[in-house]
Amino acid sequence: MVIAVVALIVIGPERLPRVARTLGHLFGRLQRYVNDVKADINREIELEELRKFKTTFEDAARGFESSVNTTVSSVQSEVAKTESELNSMTQIGETAPASSPAAAAPAPEQAARAQGEAGASQGSPSPPEKTTV
C-alpha cells in the first residue's frame, strides 16, 4: 500500500497506468523465463535419470548375455564330451562282436534257418511249419 502511494506521487497519475502495465508485462516475462528454466532443469534431470537407467539396463543385459554365453559354452563342451564318449563306445562296440566267440558261432535257430534256406534253394522240401489255433 505504501509502495502504491509513493509510486503515485513520484510517477504521477497520468503515467502510472502505463508504468503498471509495463511492469506487469516484465513480471509476466520473468515468470515465463523462470518456468522455462525450471522445465529445462527438470528435463535435464529426467534425461540424466534415463541415461543412468539405460546404463544400468545395458549392464544387466551384458551380464545376462555373458551368463548365457558361459552356460551355452559349458553345455556345448558337455555335449562334445558326451559325443566323443558315444563315438568311442560305438567304435568299441563295432570291433567287439567280431572278436567275441558268441558272434563267431551263429545261434542254433539261425543255423537251422540257414540250413533250411540252403536246402530250399537246392530243391529239397522244407519241413512244414507248425501252426496252432
PAZAPA-4460 file (N, C-alpha, C; in steps of 0.05 Angstrom, whole numbers, plus 32768, in hexadecimal, padded with zeros to 4 digits):
% residues 133
    n_x    n_y    n_z   ca_x   ca_y   ca_z    c_x    c_y    c_z   seq   type   mol
   8011   7FE8   8000   8000   8000   8000   8011   8019   8000     1      M     A
   8027   8018   8010   8039   802F   8011   8047   8033   7FF7     2      V     A
   804E   801C   7FEA   805C   801E   7FD0   8049   802A   7FBB     3      I     A
   8030   8024   7FBB   801D   8030   7FA8   801A   804E   7FAC     4      A     A
   801A   8057   7FC4   8018   8074   7FCA   8031   8082   7FC1     5      V     A
   8048   8077   7FC6   8062   8083   7FBE   8063   8083   7FA0     6      V     A
   805B   806E   7F92   805C   806C   7F75   8049   8081   7F69     7      A     A
   8031   8085   7F75   801E   8099   7F6B   802A   80B5   7F6D     8      L     A
   8038   80BA   7F83   8043   80D5   7F87   805B   80D9   7F74     9      I     A
   806D   80C5   7F71   8086   80C8   7F61   807F   80C8   7F43    10      V     A
   806F   80B5   7F3A   806A   80B2   7F1D   8054   80C5   7F14    11      I     A
   8041   80C8   7F23   802B   80D9   7F1C   8013   80C9   7F12    12      G     A
   7FFC   80D5   7F14   7FE3   80C6   7F0D   7FE1   80C0   7EEF    13      P     A
   7FED   80D1   7EDD   7FEA   80CC   7EC0   7FFB   80B4   7EB7    14      E     A
   8013   80B1   7EC1   8025   809C   7EB8   8024   8083   7EC8    15      R     A
   8016   8083   7EDF   8015   806B   7EF0   8008   8053   7EE3    16      L     A
   7FF2   8056   7ED4   7FE7   803E   7EC7   7FFA   8032   7EB2    17      P     A
   8008   8042   7EA3   801A   8037   7E8F   8032   802A   7E9C    18      R     A
   803D   8034   7EB2   8053   8029   7EC0   804A   800E   7ECD    19      V     A
   8032   800E   7ED8   8028   7FF6   7EE5   8024   7FDF   7ED0    20      A     A
   801A   7FE7   7EB8   8017   7FD3   7EA2   8033   7FC9   7E9A    21      R     A
   8046   7FDA   7E97   8061   7FD2   7E8F   806D   7FBF   7EA5    22      T     A
   806A   7FC7   7EBE   8074   7FB5   7ED3   8066   7F9A   7ED3    23      L     A
   804C   7F9A   7ECD   803D   7F81   7ECC   8048   7F6F   7EB5    24      G     A
   804E   7F7B   7E9E   8059   7F6C   7E88   8075   7F61   7E8F    25      H     A
   8085   7F72   7E9C   80A0   7F69   7EA4   809E   7F53   7EB9    26      L     A
   808C   7F55   7ECC   8089   7F41   7EE0   807F   7F27   7ED3    27      F     A
   806D   7F28   7EBF   8064   7F10   7EB1   807B   7F03   7EA2    28      G     A
   808B   7F13   7E95   80A3   7F08   7E86   80B6   7EFB   7E9A    29      R     A
   80BA   7F07   7EB1   80CB   7EFC   7EC5   80C0   7EE1   7ECF    30      L     A
   80A6   7EDF   7ED3   809A   7EC6   7EDC   809D   7EB1   7EC6    31      Q     A
   8098   7EB8   7EAD   809B   7EA5   7E97   80B8   7E9B   7E95    32      R     A
   80CB   7EAE   7E98   80E7   7EA6   7E97   80EE   7E93   7EAE    33      Y     A
   80E5   7E99   7EC6   80EA   7E87   7EDD   80DE   7E6C   7ED8    34      V     A
   80C5   7E6B   7ECE   80B8   7E52   7EC8   80C7   7E42   7EB2    35      N     A
   80D1   7E50   7E9E   80E0   7E43   7E89   80FA   7E37   7E94    36      D     A
   8107   7E46   7EA6   8120   7E3C   7EB2   811A   7E23   7EC3    37      V     A
   8104   7E25   7ED3   80FC   7E0E   7EE3   80F6   7DF5   7ED2    38      K     A
   80E8   7DFA   7EBC   80E1   7DE3   7EAA   80FB   7DD8   7E9D    39      A     A
   810E   7DE9   7E96   8127   7DDF   7E8A   8137   7DCF   7E9F    40      D     A
   8137   7DD9   7EB7   8145   7DCA   7ECD   8138   7DAF   7ED2    41      I     A
   811D   7DAF   7ED2   810F   7D95   7ED6   8114   7D82   7EBF    42      N     A
   8114   7D8D   7EA7   811A   7D7B   7E90   8137   7D70   7E91    43      R     A
   814A   7D80   7E99   8165   7D77   7E9C   8167   7D61   7EB2    44      E     A
   8159   7D66   7EC8   815A   7D52   7EDE   814D   7D38   7ED4    45      I     A
   8136   7D39   7EC6   812A   7D21   7EBB   813C   7D14   7EA7    46      E     A
   8149   7D24   7E96   815B   7D18   7E82   8172   7D0A   7E8F    47      L     A
   817D   7D16   7EA4   8193   7D0A   7EB3   818A   7CF0   7EC0    48      E     A
   8171   7CF0   7ECC   8166   7CD8   7ED8   8163   7CC2   7EC2    49      E     A
   8159   7CCA   7EAB   8156   7CB7   7E95   8171   7CAB   7E8C    50      L     A
   8185   7CBD   7E8B   81A0   7CB3   7E84   81AA   7C9F   7E98    51      R     A
   81A6   7CA5   7EB2   81AE   7C92   7EC7   819F   7C78   7EC4    52      K     A
   8185   7C7A   7EC0   8175   7C62   7EBC   817E   7C52   7EA4    53      F     A
   8184   7C60   7E8E   818E   7C53   7E76   81A8   7C44   7E7C    54      K     A
   81BA   7C52   7E89   81D4   7C46   7E90   81D0   7C2D   7EA2    55      T     A
   81BF   7C30   7EB6   81B9   7C19   7EC7   81AD   7C02   7EB8    56      T     A
   819A   7C08   7EA6   818D   7BF4   7E96   81A1   7BE6   7E83    57      F     A
   81B3   7BF6   7E77   81C7   7BEB   7E65   81DA   7BD9   7E74    58      E     A
   81E2   7BE1   7E8C   81F4   7BD1   7E9C   81E7   7BB7   7EA4    59      D     A
   81CD   7BB8   7EAB   81BE   7B9F   7EB2   81BC   7B8D   7E99    60      A     A
   81B7   7B99   7E82   81B5   7B89   7E6A   81D0   7B7D   7E63    61      A     A
   81E6   7B8B   7E66   8201   7B80   7E61   8206   7B69   7E75    62      R     A
   81FF   7B6D   7E8E   8203   7B58   7EA2   81F3   7B3F   7E9B    63      G     A
   81DA   7B43   7E93   81C9   7B2C   7E8B   81D4   7B1F   7E72    64      F     A
   81DD   7B2F   7E5F   81E9   7B23   7E47   8202   7B13   7E4D    65      E     A
   8213   7B1D   7E5E   822B   7B0E   7E65   8224   7AF5   7E74    66      S     A
   8210   7AF6   7E85   8206   7ADE   7E94   81FC   7AC9   7E80    67      S     A
   81EC   7AD2   7E6D   81E1   7AC0   7E59   81F7   7AB4   7E48    68      V     A
   820A   7AC5   7E40   8221   7ABB   7E30   8231   7AA6   7E40    69      N     A
   8236   7AAC   7E59   8244   7A99   7E6A   8235   7A7E   7E6C    70      T     A
   821B   7A80   7E70   820B   7A68   7E72   820B   7A59   7E58    71      T     A
   8208   7A67   7E42   8208   7A5A   7E27   8222   7A4C   7E22    72      V     A
   8238   7A5A   7E28   8252   7A4E   7E23   8256   7A35   7E35    73      S     A
   824D   7A36   7E4E   8250   7A1E   7E5F   823E   7A07   7E55    74      S     A
   8226   7A0E   7E4C   8215   79F9   7E40   8221   79EE   7E27    75      V     A
   822C   79FF   7E16   8239   79F5   7DFD   8250   79E3   7E04    76      Q     A
   8260   79EA   7E18   8277   79D9   7E1F   826D   79BE   7E2A    77      S     A
   8258   79BF   7E3A   824D   79A6   7E44   8242   7995   7E2D    78      E     A
   8234   79A1   7E1A   822A   7993   7E03   8241   7987   7DF2    79      V     A
   8256   7996   7DEE   826D   798C   7DDF   827A   7975   7DEE    80      A     A
   827C   7977   7E08   8288   7962   7E18   8277   7949   7E16    81      K     A
   825C   794C   7E19   824A   7935   7E17   824B   7929   7DFB    82      T     A
   824D   793A   7DE7   824E   7930   7DCB   8268   7920   7DC7    83      E     A
   827E   792A   7DD1   8297   791B   7DCE   8296   7901   7DDD    84      S     A
   828A   7900   7DF5   8287   78E7   7E04   8275   78D4   7DF5    85      E     A
   825F   78DD   7DE9   824E   78CC   7DDA   825C   78C1   7DC1    86      L     A
   826B   78D2   7DB4   827A   78C9   7D9C   828E   78B4   7DA4    87      N     A
   829C   78B8   7DBA   82B0   78A4   7DC3   82A1   788A   7DCA    88      S     A
   828A   788C   7DD7   827B   7873   7DDE   8271   7866   7DC5    89      M     A
   8269   7875   7DB1   8260   7869   7D98   8277   785B   7D8A    90      T     A
   828E   7867   7D8A   82A5   785A   7D7D   82AD   7840   7D8C    91      Q     A
   82AB   7841   7DA6   82B1   7829   7DB6   829C   7814   7DB1    92      I     A
   8282   781C   7DAF   826C   780A   7DAA   826E   77FD   7D8E    93      G     A
   8278   780B   7D7A   827B   7800   7D5F   8291   77EC   7D5E    94      E     A
   82A6   77F0   7D6D   82BD   77DD   7D6C   82B9   77C6   7D7F    95      T     A
   82AA   77C8   7D94   82A6   77B3   7DA8   8296   779B   7D9D    96      A     A
   8280   779D   7D8E   8271   7786   7D85   8281   7775   7D71    97      P     A
   8292   7780   7D62   82A1   7770   7D4E   82B6   775F   7D5D    98      A     A
   82C0   7767   7D73   82D4   7757   7D81   82C9   7745   7D97    99      S     A
   82B0   7748   7D9E   82A4   7738   7DB3   829C   771C   7DA8   100      S     A
   829F   7707   7DB8   8298   76EC   7DAE   827A   76E9   7DA9   101      P     A
   8269   76F7   7DB7   824D   76F5   7DB3   8245   7700   7D97   102      A     A
   8253   7713   7D8E   824D   771E   7D73   8257   770C   7D5D   103      A     A
   826D   76FD   7D63   8278   76EC   7D4F   8266   76D4   7D4A   104      A     A
   825A   76C9   7D5F   8249   76B2   7D5C   822C   76BB   7D5B   105      A     A
   821D   76B5   7D45   8202   76BF   7D44   81F0   76AF   7D58   106      P     A
   81DB   76BC   7D60   81C8   76AF   7D72   81BB   7697   7D65   107      A     A
   81B2   7683   7D74   81A7   766A   7D68   818F   7670   7D56   108      P     A
   817E   7682   7D5E   8167   7689   7D4D   8170   7695   7D32   109      E     A
   8184   76A6   7D34   818E   76B3   7D1B   819B   769E   7D09   110      Q     A
   81A9   768B   7D15   81B6   7676   7D05   81A2   7664   7CF8   111      A     A
   818C   765D   7D07   8177   764C   7CFB   8169   765B   7CE5   112      A     A
   8164   7674   7CE9   8157   7684   7CD4   8168   7686   7CBC   113      R     A
   8182   768A   7CC0   8194   768C   7CA9   8196   7671   7C9A   114      A     A
   8195   765B   7CA9   8196   7641   7C9B   817C   763C   7C8C   115      Q     A
   8165   7645   7C98   814C   7642   7C8A   814B   7652   7C71   116      G     A
   8155   766A   7C72   8155   767B   7C5A   8168   766F   7C45   117      E     A
   817E   7664   7C4D   8191   7658   7C3B   8184   763F   7C2E   118      A     A
   8176   7630   7C3E   8169   7618   7C33   8152   761F   7C21   119      G     A
   8144   7635   7C26   812E   763D   7C15   8139   7646   7BFA   120      A     A
   814F   7653   7BFB   815A   765C   7BE2   8165   7645   7BD1   121      S     A
   816B   762E   7BDD   8176   7617   7BCE   815F   7605   7BC5   122      Q     A
   8147   760A   7BCC   8131   75FA   7BC2   8125   75E7   7BD6   123      G     A
   8130   75E4   7BED   8125   75D1   7C01   810F   75DF   7C10   124      S     A
   80FA   75D1   7C16   80E3   75DE   7C23   80EB   75E5   7C40   125      P     A
   80E1   75FB   7C49   80E5   7603   7C64   80CF   75F7   7C76   126      S     A
   80D5   75F1   7C8E   80C0   75E6   7CA0   80A9   75FA   7CA4   127      P     A
   8091   75F0   7CA6   807A   7602   7CAA   807C   7610   7CC5   128      P     A
   8073   7628   7CC6   8073   7637   7CDF   805B   7630   7CF0   129      E     A
   805E   7630   7D0A   8048   7629   7D1C   8037   7642   7D20   130      K     A
   801E   763F   7D1F   800C   7655   7D24   7FF9   764D   7D3A   131      T     A
   7FF4   765F   7D4C   7FE1   7659   7D61   7FCA   766C   7D5F   132      T     A
   7FB3   7660   7D65   7F9A   7670   7D62   7F8D   7674   7D7D   133      V     A
***
